Every structure is written in C-alpha cells, then in structure tokens.
Amino acid sequence: MKTIIRILITFIAFAASFFFIYWVPFAFIPAARETEVIPALVGIAAGIFVSIYTWKRTGSISNSLAGSILTGGIIVGSICFIGGFIGPIIFYPESNLGPLLGIFITGPIGFVAGLIGGGLFWIIKEKKAKRLS
C-alpha cells in the first residue's frame, strides 16, 4: 500500500479511536469528567494503540481471515465514525446532538460493513491465488 494512503488511514484511525474513547465511556463516569486529563490520556493511549496496529496491518498483506476482517472493520469503521461525528458539526452546527450520529449509527454500521468487506476481500484474494497457482 502506498505510504501516503497508509498515513491517511492511520490518522483517521487515531482520530476515530481518540474521539470515541474520549466521549463514550467517560460520559457514564461523572467523576472522570471533573478533570479533562484522564479522558484525554486514555483516548490518546487508545488512539496510539489503534494507530500502531493499523500502520502495521496496512504495511503487509496478511494471509489470515481474522486479520483481514479486523483491518477492514477498523479502517471502514473509523472513516464512517469520523464522517458521522464531524459531518453534523460542520453542516448543522446548531444541533447539539449531531456527533451522536457518528457514535451510535455511522461508526458501528461502518465497523460491521468493514468486517464484512474485509472478509470478502480475503475470499476474493484467496480465489485469485488459487486460480494463479
């Protein structure tokens, strides 16, 4: 995969995992919201972990079904989450519920679609490999 595309995908995966971890779990823990440091640090740690995983996975094409499925889920889910989270903020800034679209609808649907797409990618890749050999 080209380096610029890998950098873009890794950045999107970092942003999606950071925003998701920053907002969703800590919304249910009132004491954690008193200081913004704890959610930010946990979000950054999750973003770094997902970024490292995404960078390594996009660098080499794996032969495992599970690896292809998980990579597809992370990539497509991250893109859909960021689109659903940032899009309403840009296009309808008056709404205070806009980011919930990315958290509850486009992010999970994109993740599931990425899982299915990663599995189909692996199946097609294996059929081509068998045809060539």
C-alpha positions as a Markdown table, in Angstrom:
| # | Residue | x | y | z |
|---|---|---|---|---|
| 1 | Met | 0.0 | 0.0 | 0.0 |
| 2 | Lys | 1.3 | 3.5 | -0.8 |
| 3 | Thr | 2.8 | 5.4 | 2.1 |
| 4 | Ile | 0.5 | 8.5 | 1.8 |
| 5 | Ile | -2.6 | 6.3 | 2.0 |
| 6 | Arg | -1.2 | 4.4 | 5.0 |
| 7 | Ile | -0.6 | 7.7 | 6.7 |
| 8 | Leu | -4.1 | 8.9 | 6.0 |
| 9 | Ile | -5.7 | 5.7 | 7.2 |
| 10 | Thr | -3.6 | 5.7 | 10.3 |
| 11 | Phe | -4.5 | 9.3 | 11.1 |
| 12 | Ile | -8.2 | 8.6 | 10.6 |
| 13 | Ala | -8.0 | 5.5 | 12.8 |
| 14 | Phe | -6.2 | 7.6 | 15.5 |
| 15 | Ala | -8.8 | 10.4 | 15.4 |
| 16 | Ala | -11.8 | 8.0 | 15.5 |
| 17 | Ser | -10.5 | 5.9 | 18.4 |
| 18 | Phe | -9.5 | 9.0 | 20.3 |
| 19 | Phe | -12.9 | 10.7 | 20.0 |
| 20 | Phe | -14.8 | 7.5 | 20.6 |
| 21 | Ile | -12.8 | 6.7 | 23.8 |
| 22 | Tyr | -12.8 | 10.3 | 24.9 |
| 23 | Trp | -16.6 | 10.8 | 24.7 |
| 24 | Val | -18.4 | 7.5 | 25.0 |
| 25 | Pro | -17.1 | 5.6 | 28.1 |
| 26 | Phe | -16.3 | 8.7 | 30.2 |
| 27 | Ala | -19.8 | 10.1 | 29.6 |
| 28 | Phe | -21.0 | 7.5 | 32.0 |
| 29 | Ile | -18.4 | 8.2 | 34.7 |
| 30 | Pro | -19.2 | 11.7 | 36.2 |
| 31 | Ala | -16.1 | 11.8 | 38.4 |
| 32 | Ala | -13.8 | 11.3 | 35.4 |
| 33 | Arg | -15.3 | 14.4 | 33.7 |
| 34 | Glu | -14.2 | 16.7 | 36.6 |
| 35 | Thr | -10.7 | 16.8 | 35.1 |
| 36 | Glu | -10.2 | 16.5 | 31.3 |
| 37 | Val | -6.8 | 14.9 | 31.8 |
| 38 | Ile | -7.9 | 11.3 | 32.4 |
| 39 | Pro | -10.2 | 11.0 | 29.4 |
| 40 | Ala | -7.7 | 12.7 | 27.2 |
| 41 | Leu | -4.8 | 10.4 | 28.3 |
| 42 | Val | -6.9 | 7.3 | 27.9 |
| 43 | Gly | -8.1 | 8.5 | 24.5 |
| 44 | Ile | -4.6 | 9.2 | 23.3 |
| 45 | Ala | -3.4 | 5.8 | 24.5 |
| 46 | Ala | -6.2 | 4.1 | 22.7 |
| 47 | Gly | -5.5 | 6.2 | 19.6 |
| 48 | Ile | -1.8 | 5.3 | 19.6 |
| 49 | Phe | -2.6 | 1.6 | 20.1 |
| 50 | Val | -5.1 | 1.6 | 17.2 |
| 51 | Ser | -2.7 | 3.7 | 15.0 |
| 52 | Ile | 0.2 | 1.3 | 15.6 |
| 53 | Tyr | -2.0 | -1.7 | 14.8 |
| 54 | Thr | -3.4 | 0.0 | 11.6 |
| 55 | Trp | 0.1 | 1.0 | 10.5 |
| 56 | Lys | 1.5 | -2.5 | 10.8 |
| 57 | Arg | -1.6 | -4.2 | 9.3 |
| 58 | Thr | -1.6 | -1.9 | 6.2 |
| 59 | Gly | 2.1 | -2.4 | 5.6 |
| 60 | Ser | 1.8 | -6.1 | 4.8 |
| 61 | Ile | -1.0 | -8.0 | 3.4 |
| 62 | Ser | -1.8 | -10.8 | 5.8 |
| 63 | Asn | -3.0 | -14.3 | 4.7 |
| 64 | Ser | -5.3 | -14.7 | 7.7 |
| 65 | Leu | -9.0 | -14.3 | 7.5 |
| 66 | Ala | -9.2 | -12.8 | 11.0 |
| 67 | Gly | -6.6 | -10.2 | 10.2 |
| 68 | Ser | -8.3 | -9.1 | 7.0 |
| 69 | Ile | -11.7 | -8.9 | 8.8 |
| 70 | Leu | -10.3 | -6.8 | 11.7 |
| 71 | Thr | -8.4 | -4.5 | 9.5 |
| 72 | Gly | -11.4 | -3.9 | 7.3 |
| 73 | Gly | -13.5 | -3.2 | 10.3 |
| 74 | Ile | -11.1 | -0.7 | 11.8 |
| 75 | Ile | -10.5 | 1.2 | 8.5 |
| 76 | Val | -14.1 | 1.5 | 7.3 |
| 77 | Gly | -15.5 | 1.9 | 10.9 |
| 78 | Ser | -13.0 | 4.8 | 11.6 |
| 79 | Ile | -13.9 | 6.6 | 8.3 |
| 80 | Cys | -17.6 | 6.3 | 8.9 |
| 81 | Phe | -17.3 | 7.3 | 12.6 |
| 82 | Ile | -15.3 | 10.4 | 11.7 |
| 83 | Gly | -17.7 | 11.3 | 8.9 |
| 84 | Gly | -20.7 | 10.9 | 11.2 |
| 85 | Phe | -19.1 | 12.7 | 14.1 |
| 86 | Ile | -17.6 | 15.7 | 12.3 |
| 87 | Gly | -20.1 | 16.0 | 9.4 |
| 88 | Pro | -23.1 | 17.2 | 11.5 |
| 89 | Ile | -20.8 | 19.7 | 13.3 |
| 90 | Ile | -19.8 | 21.2 | 10.0 |
| 91 | Phe | -23.2 | 21.1 | 8.2 |
| 92 | Tyr | -25.6 | 21.7 | 11.1 |
| 93 | Pro | -23.7 | 23.4 | 13.9 |
| 94 | Glu | -26.9 | 24.4 | 15.8 |
| 95 | Ser | -27.6 | 20.8 | 16.7 |
| 96 | Asn | -26.1 | 19.7 | 20.0 |
| 97 | Leu | -27.0 | 16.0 | 19.1 |
| 98 | Gly | -25.0 | 16.0 | 15.8 |
| 99 | Pro | -22.0 | 13.9 | 17.0 |
| 100 | Leu | -24.3 | 11.2 | 18.2 |
| 101 | Leu | -24.8 | 10.2 | 14.6 |
| 102 | Gly | -21.2 | 9.0 | 14.4 |
| 103 | Ile | -21.2 | 7.5 | 17.9 |
| 104 | Phe | -24.3 | 5.4 | 17.6 |
| 105 | Ile | -25.1 | 5.0 | 13.9 |
| 106 | Thr | -22.4 | 5.5 | 11.3 |
| 107 | Gly | -19.5 | 4.3 | 13.4 |
| 108 | Pro | -21.0 | 0.9 | 14.3 |
| 109 | Ile | -22.6 | 0.4 | 10.9 |
| 110 | Gly | -19.3 | 1.2 | 9.2 |
| 111 | Phe | -17.4 | -1.2 | 11.5 |
| 112 | Val | -19.8 | -4.0 | 10.7 |
| 113 | Ala | -19.6 | -3.2 | 6.9 |
| 114 | Gly | -15.8 | -3.1 | 7.2 |
| 115 | Leu | -15.8 | -6.6 | 8.8 |
| 116 | Ile | -17.9 | -7.9 | 6.0 |
| 117 | Gly | -15.8 | -6.1 | 3.4 |
| 118 | Gly | -12.6 | -7.4 | 5.0 |
| 119 | Gly | -13.9 | -11.0 | 4.8 |
| 120 | Leu | -15.0 | -10.6 | 1.2 |
| 121 | Phe | -11.6 | -9.1 | 0.3 |
| 122 | Trp | -9.9 | -12.1 | 1.8 |
| 123 | Ile | -12.2 | -14.6 | 0.0 |
| 124 | Ile | -11.5 | -12.9 | -3.4 |
| 125 | Lys | -7.8 | -12.7 | -2.7 |
| 126 | Glu | -7.7 | -16.4 | -1.9 |
| 127 | Lys | -9.7 | -17.4 | -5.0 |
| 128 | Lys | -7.3 | -15.3 | -7.2 |
| 129 | Ala | -4.3 | -17.0 | -5.5 |
| 130 | Lys | -5.8 | -20.5 | -6.2 |
| 131 | Arg | -6.5 | -19.6 | -9.8 |
| 132 | Leu | -2.9 | -18.4 | -10.4 |
| 133 | Ser | -1.3 | -21.5 | -8.8 |
